[in-house]
Amino acid sequence: MEDLEAKVLSAVLEDKQIHVLLQANPNSLFRTHGDVWEFIRGYYENNMSLPPSSLVVEKFRDFEPVKEVGLGDAAFIQSSSMRPSGPFQ
């Protein structure tokens, strides 16, 4: 199974549309790649653009971008992971 966090971050980097993730207030969602998310967000805030994937990989050796993933996948992941579960939906 592919790493869900890496898939979401890869989709954001690929499509250059960080607003999809920022709308979800994802700071507490990233458990294994929180440092990668903080770097991407900080880079965006300072440069008003997203870092190239190669820079993220260079800085974080444990991050492997998922190939062939895009915004549609990120939006789906975001909506399904943010949805409450259980009997009180």
Beta strands, then each sheet from edge to edge (+ up, - down):
end
